[in-house]
């Protein structure tokens, strides 16, 4: 099976792995929108990491020790955050992919 934002969905998945997938997802979407080459965007990756970190704080979660519930809250927060500058179909596609990972959490 192919990887989804760096995660092999056929393997056991942790909330920390889903958090990292969220960063990768947000980063890939950001690069697509801005035309930045994914391989050249370390500054933009850090920017996206900070957005995800802030979203964890906003939902009362711990970025360094996420739970399934906090990851779900972050996905909802990011969907709302993104609707001002991303196409709704793209947001829903990415959210569905991340939720497929979240649904594999214990």
C-alpha positions in Angstrom: 0.0 0.0 0.0 1.3 3.5 -0.8 2.1 6.0 1.9 -0.3 8.7 2.9 1.6 11.9 4.0 4.6 9.8 5.0 2.6 7.1 6.8 2.0 3.5 5.7 -1.7 3.0 6.6 -1.2 -0.8 6.8 1.1 -0.4 9.8 0.1 0.5 13.4 -0.4 4.2 13.6 0.1 6.5 16.6 -1.3 10.0 17.3 2.2 11.3 16.9 2.4 9.8 13.5 -0.9 11.4 12.5 0.4 14.8 13.8 3.4 14.5 11.5 1.1 13.5 8.6 -0.9 16.6 9.3 2.2 18.7 9.0 3.1 16.9 5.7 -0.4 17.3 4.4 -0.6 21.1 5.2 2.9 21.5 3.8 2.1 19.8 0.5 -1.1 21.8 0.1 0.8 25.0 0.9 3.5 24.2 -1.7 0.8 23.3 -4.3 -0.9 26.6 -3.8 2.3 28.7 -3.8 4.2 26.8 -6.5 7.1 26.1 -4.1 9.0 23.0 -4.9 8.4 20.5 -2.1 12.0 19.6 -1.9 13.1 23.2 -1.5 10.8 24.5 1.2 12.3 23.9 4.6 11.3 27.4 5.8 7.8 26.7 4.6 7.8 23.3 6.3 8.7 25.0 9.6 5.9 27.6 9.0 3.4 24.8 8.5 4.7 23.0 11.6 4.1 26.2 13.6 0.5 26.4 12.3 -0.2 22.9 13.4 1.5 23.6 16.8 -0.7 26.6 17.3 -3.8 24.6 16.3 -3.0 22.0 19.1 -2.7 24.9 21.6 -6.0 26.3 20.4 -7.8 23.0 21.0 -6.2 22.4 24.3 -4.0 19.6 23.0 -0.3 18.9 23.4 1.7 19.1 20.2 4.4 16.9 21.6 2.1 14.3 23.1 -1.1 14.3 20.9 -4.2 12.2 21.6 -6.7 11.0 19.2 -9.2 13.6 20.4 -6.7 16.5 20.1 -5.8 15.4 16.6 -9.5 15.3 15.6 -9.9 18.8 17.1 -6.9 20.1 15.1 -8.3 18.7 11.9 -11.5 20.6 12.5 -9.6 23.7 13.4 -7.5 23.5 10.2 -10.5 22.8 8.0 -12.0 26.1 9.3 -8.7 27.9 9.0 -8.1 26.8 5.4 -11.4 27.6 4.0 -10.4 31.3 3.5 -7.7 30.4 1.0 -8.2 26.8 -0.2 -10.8 25.2 -2.4 -13.4 23.4 -0.3 -13.1 20.2 -2.3 -9.3 20.1 -1.7 -9.9 20.7 2.1 -12.4 17.9 2.3 -10.1 15.5 0.3 -7.2 16.2 2.7 -9.4 16.0 5.8 -10.9 12.7 4.6 -7.4 11.3 4.1 -6.2 12.4 7.6 -9.4 11.0 9.1 -8.7 7.7 7.5 -5.5 7.6 9.5 -7.2 8.9 12.7 -9.8 6.1 12.4 -6.9 3.6 12.6 -5.9 4.9 16.1 -6.8 2.8 19.1 
